[in-house]
Amino acid sequence: MVNVDTTLQMYRREEEEKHAKALASKNNMSYVSLVGYPILYDVLKLIPEENATKYMAIAYLKAEKILKVATPHPKHTQHTKHTQH
């Protein structure tokens, strides 16, 4: 039997993903889905929890001098100033 709540929740999630992709494209930014993405704790803690919560930003990948940060607010770049090096 199909669960209506689960189906509606999945539909809303798909709509959120479409909106996020469009917003990223509009701002000339990459889109990444972090669902199931393995984030290392050492990378995650590069943005202190207080700042991550305040700016709704999460560090998810670090390679050499590049830190990739995900946020639902791509125009708010101030969160990149609040990382720990």
Order of alpha helices (4+ residues) and beta strands (2+ residues): alpha-alpha-alpha-beta-beta
